[in-house]
Amino acid sequence: MSFSTTTFPTKVPHTLLHSRKNHVFPKKQILGTLSFSSKKNSQLGFTAQTSSQTNFVSAMDDDCKLEVRSTYISDGYCNELEIAVRAVHMACLLCQKVQENLLPETSEHVHSKEDDSPVTIADWSVQAIVSWVLCEAYGSENVSIVAEEDVEALSKASAVGLLEAVVRTVNECLADAPRFGLKGPGTDLDAKAVLEAISRCSLAGARGSKFWVLDPVDGTLGFVRGDQYAIALALIEDGKPMLGVLGCPNYPMKKEWLSYQNGYRRILSRLTSSTSESSDRGSVLYARKGGGRAWMQPLLCGENNFVWPNSAREIRVSSIENPALATFCEPVEKANSSHSFTAGLAHSVGLRNQPLRVYSMVKYAAIARGDAEIYMKFARAGYKEKIWDHAAGVLIIEEAGGVVTDAGGCPLDFSKGEYIEGLDRGIIACAGAKLHEKIIGAVDASWNSSSL
């Protein structure tokens, strides 16, 4: 294969720049042809010689775009990361629309699971959307997905109205697929196709060496209450997250907006022009293993189209190393974690700042971009941590410069099925290695006196 050198002015997205070792298209991976054309119709096209194809467009600017049709281009996971970000971004806007129209917890669109935790039409709809996009991209035979929801409740005769609402929500979302550079289904999916997309995500997928893990709406209680929640998607290989995407529809790009209550912030957001730089309607964070960088992009506003990487900016953890100056991030819910132990530990290390209490994996987002420095999760007896509650957030913090381990200092193992097995007491995430070491020491010193 030979190439001619062509020079043309364009802005190259950061995924092409920050892959120092793992290029987007390593020479050994290229199976097709590259072509250049100039101005107006400028296009870098790549067509892989494979039977299973995906169709999406990564627009760099008005004058140049990158078109990719391929199966897994696994070196560096850049291809998978871009598909995942697009899917999560689309799911975020779906959730925003559902949340705006959601009545309180008594709504007919909020269902209680066996453990009394809530599930909404957004949970099932997001799971269907992400499943459908990934399978269209790589072929259903090549994709294993582990996700939280199943179709049992939707399949009951008494749930006809609920299923209809999910199908309608899914099709409304997929109709917008071209806006995100993704090819839609052409015709609306029927109830059978939607149920198949949801049920394609099974716990059996976690037994393989490579699989996707999805929490369609992490922090459903926060979602129902109009507060923080997250869409979390990660790709696991050999027990380690290789890429992670966190969609945080109520988590503002600007730190100063955090001081407002969520409802008030949404009101201010609606009063702000959708094209204004001050508009703040949520964010998507993402990273890939070994990249050494994490990124944050704003959600789409108005009728804008998604342009990769969509005004993304690099994020880094805080440089604070003194526990007394750190901000502690902890769960809102007390059902499956011990607030008393973490509060006592915070006091013992001299924390002066008020804790940042937020629902869901938004806590991981807060540390990754420097809004907080410490997150600890010590589960109550009998509770087991699930992989979809941590995988994406762990990788994003690590690539942003932070450290996440169990309380014994060991990395989290995502290779044992739906649960994180072998966990030493709890999970500790910190903004840096020195702070992490101090917190681990404080945990050891306080543990024997705790009443967990």
C-alpha positions as CSV (number, residue, x, y, z in Angstrom):
1,M,0.0,0.0,0.0
2,S,1.4,3.4,-0.9
3,F,0.3,6.8,0.0
4,S,0.8,10.3,-1.4
5,T,1.3,13.3,0.9
6,T,-1.4,15.9,0.8
7,T,-1.5,19.0,2.9
8,F,-4.8,20.7,3.8
9,P,-5.9,23.0,6.5
10,T,-8.1,21.4,9.1
11,K,-8.5,21.0,12.8
12,V,-7.7,17.5,14.0
13,P,-9.7,16.1,17.0
14,H,-7.7,15.4,20.1
15,T,-8.2,11.6,19.7
16,L,-5.8,11.8,16.7
17,L,-3.3,13.9,18.7
18,H,-3.1,12.4,22.1
19,S,-2.5,8.8,20.9
20,R,1.3,9.0,21.1
21,K,1.8,5.2,21.0
22,N,-1.6,3.8,19.9
23,H,-2.5,5.6,16.7
24,V,-6.1,5.7,15.6
25,F,-5.2,3.7,12.4
26,P,-1.9,1.8,13.0
27,K,-0.3,0.6,9.7
28,K,-0.8,-3.0,10.6
29,Q,-4.5,-2.4,11.2
30,I,-5.3,-0.7,7.9
31,L,-7.2,-3.1,5.6
32,G,-8.8,-0.6,3.2
33,T,-7.8,2.6,1.3
34,L,-7.3,6.2,2.3
35,S,-8.4,9.0,0.0
36,F,-8.1,12.8,0.2
37,S,-9.9,15.5,-1.6
38,S,-9.8,19.2,-1.1
39,K,-12.0,22.0,0.3
40,K,-15.8,21.9,0.4
41,N,-15.7,18.1,-0.4
42,S,-12.6,17.4,1.7
43,Q,-13.0,13.9,3.0
44,L,-10.7,11.3,4.6
45,G,-12.4,8.1,3.9
46,F,-11.5,4.7,5.3
47,T,-13.3,1.5,4.2
48,A,-12.4,-1.7,6.0
49,Q,-12.5,-5.0,4.1
50,T,-14.8,-6.7,6.6
51,S,-18.2,-8.2,6.5
52,S,-19.6,-6.5,9.6
53,Q,-19.7,-2.8,9.3
54,T,-20.8,0.3,11.1
55,N,-21.7,3.7,9.7
56,F,-20.9,6.9,11.4
57,V,-19.3,10.2,10.6
58,S,-16.8,12.0,12.8
59,A,-16.9,15.6,11.6
60,M,-13.7,17.7,12.2
61,D,-15.0,20.9,10.8
62,D,-17.0,22.2,7.8
63,D,-14.2,21.4,5.4
64,C,-13.1,18.0,6.4
65,K,-14.7,14.9,7.9
66,L,-13.5,11.4,8.8
67,E,-15.7,8.5,7.7
68,V,-15.0,5.2,9.3
69,R,-16.6,1.8,8.3
70,S,-15.0,-1.0,10.3
71,T,-15.3,-3.7,12.9
72,Y,-13.2,-3.4,16.0
73,I,-10.1,-1.3,15.5
74,S,-8.9,-2.4,18.9
75,D,-5.5,-0.8,19.1
76,G,-6.1,2.1,21.5
77,Y,-9.9,1.6,21.5
78,C,-10.3,4.9,19.8
79,N,-13.0,3.6,17.5
80,E,-15.0,2.0,20.3
81,L,-14.6,5.1,22.5
82,E,-16.1,7.4,19.9
83,I,-19.1,5.0,19.3
84,A,-19.6,4.8,23.0
85,V,-19.5,8.6,23.5
86,R,-22.0,9.1,20.7
87,A,-24.3,6.5,22.2
88,V,-24.1,7.9,25.7
89,H,-24.5,11.5,24.5
90,M,-27.7,10.4,22.7
91,A,-28.9,8.6,25.8
92,C,-28.3,11.7,27.9
93,L,-30.7,13.8,25.8
94,L,-33.2,11.0,26.0
95,C,-33.0,11.0,29.8
96,Q,-33.3,14.8,29.9
97,K,-36.6,14.7,28.0
98,V,-38.0,11.9,30.2
99,Q,-36.9,13.6,33.4
100,E,-38.6,16.9,32.4
101,N,-41.9,15.1,31.9
102,L,-41.6,12.7,34.8
103,L,-44.1,13.0,37.6
104,P,-43.1,12.2,41.2
105,E,-42.4,8.6,42.2
106,T,-46.1,7.7,42.0
107,S,-45.9,8.1,38.2
108,E,-47.1,5.1,36.2
109,H,-43.7,5.2,34.4
110,V,-41.8,4.5,37.6
111,H,-41.6,0.8,38.6
112,S,-40.3,-0.8,41.8
113,K,-37.9,-3.7,41.5
114,E,-37.7,-6.6,44.0
115,D,-35.2,-4.7,46.1
116,D,-37.6,-1.7,46.2
117,S,-35.2,0.4,44.1
118,P,-37.0,2.4,41.3
119,V,-36.7,1.8,37.6
120,T,-38.2,4.1,35.0
121,I,-38.9,4.1,31.2
122,A,-35.5,5.9,30.9
123,D,-33.6,2.8,32.3
124,W,-35.1,0.4,29.8
125,S,-35.0,2.9,26.9
126,V,-31.3,3.8,27.4
127,Q,-30.4,0.1,27.7
128,A,-32.2,-0.6,24.4
129,I,-30.5,2.4,22.7
130,V,-27.0,1.6,23.8
131,S,-27.5,-2.1,23.0
132,W,-28.9,-1.4,19.5
133,V,-26.1,1.1,18.7
134,L,-23.3,-1.2,19.7
135,C,-24.7,-4.2,17.9
136,E,-25.3,-2.1,14.8
137,A,-21.7,-0.9,15.0
138,Y,-19.9,-4.2,15.5
139,G,-22.5,-6.9,14.8
140,S,-24.5,-8.6,17.6
141,E,-22.4,-11.7,17.4
142,N,-19.3,-9.6,18.3
143,V,-20.8,-7.8,21.2
144,S,-21.4,-8.9,24.8
145,I,-23.1,-6.5,27.1
146,V,-23.7,-6.7,30.8
147,A,-26.4,-4.3,32.1
148,E,-28.6,-3.8,35.1
149,E,-32.1,-4.1,33.7
150,D,-34.1,-7.1,32.4
151,V,-37.3,-7.4,30.5
152,E,-39.4,-9.4,33.0
153,A,-41.4,-6.4,34.3
154,L,-41.9,-5.1,30.7
155,S,-43.1,-8.5,29.4
156,K,-46.0,-8.8,31.8
157,A,-49.6,-8.5,30.4
158,S,-50.2,-5.7,32.9
159,A,-47.3,-3.6,31.6
160,V,-48.6,-2.9,28.1
161,G,-48.7,0.8,28.7
162,L,-45.2,0.8,30.2
163,L,-43.8,-1.1,27.2
164,E,-45.6,1.2,24.7
165,A,-44.0,4.2,26.5
166,V,-40.5,2.6,26.3
167,V,-40.9,1.7,22.6
168,R,-42.1,5.2,21.8
169,T,-39.2,6.8,23.7
170,V,-36.6,4.5,22.0
171,N,-37.9,5.3,18.5
172,E,-38.0,9.1,19.2
173,C,-34.4,8.8,20.3
174,L,-33.2,6.7,17.3
175,A,-34.9,9.2,15.0
176,D,-32.2,11.7,16.1
177,A,-29.4,9.2,15.3
178,P,-28.1,11.1,12.2
179,R,-27.7,14.2,14.4
180,F,-25.1,12.2,16.3
181,G,-23.4,10.9,13.2
182,L,-25.0,7.5,13.7
183,K,-27.2,5.6,11.2
184,G,-30.7,5.0,12.5
185,P,-32.8,1.9,11.9
186,G,-34.7,3.3,8.9
187,T,-38.1,2.2,10.3
188,D,-39.4,2.3,13.8
189,L,-38.5,-0.6,16.0
190,D,-41.5,-2.7,17.2
191,A,-42.0,-3.9,20.8
192,K,-40.3,-7.2,20.0
193,A,-37.2,-5.5,18.6
194,V,-37.0,-3.2,21.7
195,L,-37.3,-6.1,24.1
196,E,-34.6,-8.1,22.2
197,A,-32.3,-5.1,22.4
198,I,-32.8,-4.9,26.2
199,S,-32.6,-8.6,26.8
200,R,-29.4,-8.9,24.7
201,C,-27.7,-7.4,27.8
202,S,-27.3,-10.4,30.1
203,L,-25.3,-11.2,33.1
204,A,-23.8,-14.2,31.2
205,G,-21.8,-11.7,29.2
206,A,-19.6,-11.0,32.2
207,R,-18.1,-14.4,31.9
208,G,-16.1,-13.6,28.8
209,S,-12.7,-11.9,28.6
210,K,-14.1,-8.9,26.8
211,F,-17.5,-7.3,27.3
212,W,-19.3,-4.0,27.7
213,V,-20.9,-3.1,31.0
214,L,-23.7,-0.6,31.2
215,D,-25.7,1.1,33.9
216,P,-28.4,2.8,31.9
217,V,-29.4,5.2,34.7
218,D,-27.1,5.1,37.7
219,G,-28.8,6.8,40.6
220,T,-32.4,6.3,39.5
221,L,-33.6,7.8,42.7
222,G,-31.8,11.0,41.9
223,F,-33.3,10.8,38.4
224,V,-36.8,10.5,39.7
225,R,-36.2,13.4,42.2
226,G,-34.9,15.7,39.5
227,D,-31.4,15.5,40.9
228,Q,-28.0,14.0,39.8
229,Y,-27.7,10.7,37.9
230,A,-25.4,9.2,35.3
231,I,-25.4,6.9,32.3
232,A,-22.3,4.7,32.6
233,L,-20.7,2.6,29.9
234,A,-17.4,0.8,30.0
235,L,-15.5,-1.8,27.9
236,I,-13.9,-4.5,30.1
237,E,-11.0,-6.7,28.9
238,D,-9.3,-9.3,31.1
239,G,-10.9,-7.8,34.2
240,K,-9.8,-4.2,33.5
241,P,-11.8,-1.2,32.1
242,M,-10.3,-0.2,28.7
243,L,-12.6,2.7,28.1
244,G,-15.1,4.5,30.2
245,V,-17.9,7.0,29.4
246,L,-20.0,8.8,32.0
247,G,-23.0,10.8,30.9
248,C,-24.0,13.3,33.5
249,P,-27.1,15.2,32.2
250,N,-27.4,17.4,35.3
251,Y,-23.8,17.9,36.0
252,P,-22.7,21.3,34.7
253,M,-19.6,22.0,32.7
254,K,-18.8,25.0,34.9
255,K,-17.9,24.4,38.5
256,E,-19.5,27.6,39.8
257,W,-22.9,26.3,38.7
258,L,-22.6,23.5,41.3
259,S,-23.5,26.0,44.0
260,Y,-27.1,26.2,42.7
261,Q,-29.7,23.6,43.5
262,N,-30.5,21.3,40.5
263,G,-34.0,22.7,39.9
264,Y,-32.8,26.3,40.0
265,R,-29.9,25.5,37.8
266,R,-32.2,24.0,35.2
267,I,-34.4,27.1,35.3
268,L,-31.4,29.3,34.7
269,S,-30.3,26.9,31.9
270,R,-33.6,27.3,30.1
271,L,-33.4,31.0,30.4
272,T,-30.0,31.0,28.8
273,S,-29.7,31.1,25.0
274,S,-28.9,27.6,23.6
275,T,-26.1,29.1,21.6
276,S,-24.6,31.0,24.5
277,E,-21.2,29.9,26.0
278,S,-22.8,30.3,29.4
279,S,-25.4,27.7,28.6
280,D,-24.9,24.7,30.8
281,R,-27.1,21.6,30.3
282,G,-24.9,18.7,31.4
283,S,-21.8,16.9,30.4
284,V,-20.2,13.7,29.2
285,L,-16.8,12.5,30.5
286,Y,-14.7,9.9,28.9
287,A,-11.2,8.3,28.8
288,R,-9.4,5.2,27.4
289,K,-6.9,3.0,29.1
290,G,-3.3,4.2,28.8
291,G,-4.2,7.5,27.2
292,G,-3.1,9.5,30.3
293,R,-5.9,12.0,29.7
294,A,-9.6,12.3,30.4
295,W,-12.1,14.6,28.7
296,M,-15.3,16.4,29.3
297,Q,-17.7,17.7,26.7
298,P,-21.0,19.6,26.9
299,L,-24.3,18.2,25.9
300,L,-25.8,19.4,22.7
301,C,-27.9,22.6,22.9
302,G,-30.8,23.5,20.6
303,E,-30.7,21.9,17.2
304,N,-26.9,21.6,17.0
305,N,-25.4,18.4,15.6
306,F,-22.8,16.4,17.4
307,V,-19.3,17.2,16.1
308,W,-16.6,14.9,17.5
309,P,-15.1,15.7,19.9
310,N,-17.9,18.3,20.6
311,S,-15.9,21.1,22.3
312,A,-14.3,18.6,24.7
313,R,-11.8,19.9,27.2
314,E,-9.2,17.9,29.2
315,I,-9.9,17.4,32.8
316,R,-7.5,16.7,35.7
317,V,-7.9,15.8,39.3
318,S,-7.1,18.3,42.0
319,S,-3.6,18.8,43.2
320,I,-4.6,18.9,46.9
321,E,-2.6,16.5,49.0
322,N,-3.5,17.6,52.5
323,P,-6.6,15.7,53.7
324,A,-7.6,18.7,55.8
325,L,-8.1,20.8,52.7
326,A,-9.9,18.2,50.6
327,T,-13.6,17.9,49.8
328,F,-15.1,14.6,50.7
329,C,-17.6,13.1,48.2
330,E,-20.2,10.6,49.6
331,P,-23.4,8.9,48.6
332,V,-26.8,10.5,49.3
333,E,-28.4,7.1,50.0
334,K,-27.7,5.5,53.4
335,A,-29.2,2.1,52.4
336,N,-26.1,0.5,51.1
337,S,-23.2,2.5,52.7
338,S,-22.0,3.6,56.1
339,H,-22.2,7.4,56.5
340,S,-21.1,7.1,60.1
341,F,-17.8,5.5,59.4
342,T,-16.9,7.9,56.6
343,A,-18.0,10.8,58.7
344,G,-15.8,9.6,61.6
345,L,-12.9,9.1,59.2
346,A,-13.3,12.6,57.8
347,H,-13.2,14.0,61.3
348,S,-10.1,12.0,62.1
349,V,-8.1,13.4,59.2
350,G,-9.2,16.9,59.9
351,L,-11.4,17.6,56.9
352,R,-12.7,21.1,57.1
353,N,-14.9,21.3,54.0
354,Q,-18.6,20.2,53.9
355,P,-19.0,16.9,52.1
356,L,-20.3,16.9,48.5
357,R,-23.3,14.5,48.6
358,V,-24.5,13.5,45.2
359,Y,-26.3,10.5,43.7
360,S,-24.7,8.0,41.4
361,M,-21.3,7.9,39.7
362,V,-21.4,11.6,39.4
363,K,-19.1,11.3,42.5
364,Y,-16.4,9.9,40.2
365,A,-17.0,12.8,37.8
366,A,-16.5,15.3,40.6
367,I,-13.1,13.9,41.5
368,A,-12.0,13.4,37.9
369,R,-12.4,17.1,37.2
370,G,-11.3,18.5,40.5
371,D,-14.5,19.4,42.2
372,A,-13.8,17.0,45.1
373,E,-10.7,15.0,46.2
374,I,-11.9,11.9,48.1
375,Y,-14.7,9.3,47.6
376,M,-15.0,6.3,49.9
377,K,-17.6,3.6,49.7
378,F,-17.8,1.2,52.6
379,A,-20.8,-1.0,52.1
380,R,-23.0,-2.3,54.9
381,A,-22.8,-6.0,55.8
382,G,-24.3,-8.2,53.1
383,Y,-24.1,-5.6,50.3
384,K,-21.9,-6.5,47.3
385,E,-20.6,-3.9,44.8
386,K,-21.7,-4.4,41.2
387,I,-19.3,-3.8,38.3
388,W,-21.6,-1.4,36.5
389,D,-21.6,1.0,39.4
390,H,-17.9,1.6,39.2
391,A,-16.1,0.5,36.0
392,A,-16.5,3.7,33.9
393,G,-15.8,6.1,36.8
394,V,-12.7,4.2,37.9
395,L,-11.0,4.5,34.6
396,I,-11.9,8.1,34.1
397,I,-10.4,9.1,37.5
398,E,-7.3,7.0,36.8
399,E,-6.7,8.6,33.4
400,A,-7.3,12.0,34.9
401,G,-4.5,11.4,37.3
402,G,-6.3,9.9,40.3
403,V,-6.1,6.6,42.1
404,V,-8.9,4.1,42.8
405,T,-8.4,0.9,44.8
406,D,-10.0,-1.1,47.6
407,A,-9.1,-0.3,51.2
408,G,-6.2,-2.6,51.0
409,G,-4.7,-0.7,48.1
410,C,-5.4,-3.3,45.5
411,P,-7.0,-2.5,42.1
412,L,-10.6,-3.4,41.6
413,D,-11.2,-6.7,39.7
414,F,-14.0,-6.6,37.2
415,S,-13.5,-10.2,35.9
416,K,-15.6,-12.2,38.3
417,G,-19.1,-11.6,37.0
418,E,-21.6,-8.9,38.0
419,Y,-20.0,-8.3,41.4
420,I,-16.6,-6.9,42.4
421,E,-15.3,-10.0,44.2
422,G,-12.4,-10.0,46.8
423,L,-13.0,-6.4,47.8
424,D,-11.0,-5.5,50.9
425,R,-13.6,-3.6,53.1
426,G,-14.5,-0.9,50.6
427,I,-13.5,1.4,47.7
428,I,-11.3,4.5,48.0
429,A,-10.9,7.0,45.2
430,C,-8.5,10.0,45.6
431,A,-7.2,12.8,43.5
432,G,-3.6,11.6,43.8
433,A,-1.3,9.0,45.1
434,K,0.0,10.9,48.1
435,L,-3.6,11.8,49.3
436,H,-4.7,8.2,48.6
437,E,-1.8,6.8,50.8
438,K,-2.8,9.1,53.6
439,I,-6.5,8.1,53.4
440,I,-5.6,4.4,53.3
441,G,-3.5,4.9,56.4
442,A,-6.4,6.6,58.2
443,V,-8.8,3.8,57.3
444,D,-6.4,1.2,58.7
445,A,-6.0,3.3,61.9
446,S,-9.8,3.7,62.3
447,W,-11.1,0.4,61.2
448,N,-10.9,-1.6,64.4
449,S,-12.9,1.0,66.3
450,S,-15.7,1.1,63.6
451,S,-19.0,-0.5,63.9
452,L,-19.6,-1.4,60.3
